Amino acid sequence: MPSVTLKAHDGQAILLDEPYALPANARLLVTLVEPETDAERAAWAGLSLAGLARA
């Protein structure tokens, strides 16, 4: 089976954000992602705009 990246969130269990048919006993890797802050989002947006202006 090819690798697939799925968005999910934690409730009382890990819940997929969109439906996906997982085969029985599928092996999973879980990566925790730190939530972005508004300052980080603004910094990335600024870098993106600067890159677009140069292009």
ABEGO torsion letter per residue (X at the ends): XBBBBBBBBBBABBBBABBBBBBBGBBBBBBBBBBBBAAAAAAAAAAAAAAAAAX
